[in-house]
Amino acid sequence: MIYLTNSISLQMFKDLIRKDWELNITLRELDAEEAKVLLSTYFTSAIGHAGTAEFLSRLLGIEVPVSRKAITLGHGDRVIAVQPLGERLPPGQELTAEVLEEWYREGKVKFILIQVP
């Protein structure tokens, strides 16, 4: 399965974390075109914010629905996390599609592919 999220959480790995063995995941930065190709066939959205879904729909040219679905990852799953890096919004400011577009142009929004073996 491939998921599209606006963050990554250890909660997503809850069924894979055990005391008696290690899990090695891989992380790799993608560009928008690589993300679009991976998402073009089928994906499950876990984008919980309307502004992020709007930004991604425009950037990728595919419909990204808003969904606050909780994800539990299994072996073979992949996640594309769309992550603003290095900056926080001022108190009271909303993370809109326009803010994300500006940050993306400035290189402050990254696509990170997480793969579970």
Secondary structure, 3 states (H helix, E strand, C coil): CEEEECCCCHHHHCCCCECCECCCCEEEEECHHHHHHHHCCCCEEEECCHHHHHHHHHHHCCCCCECCCCCCCCCCCEEEEEEECCCCCCCCCCCCHHHHHHHHHCCCEEEEEEECC
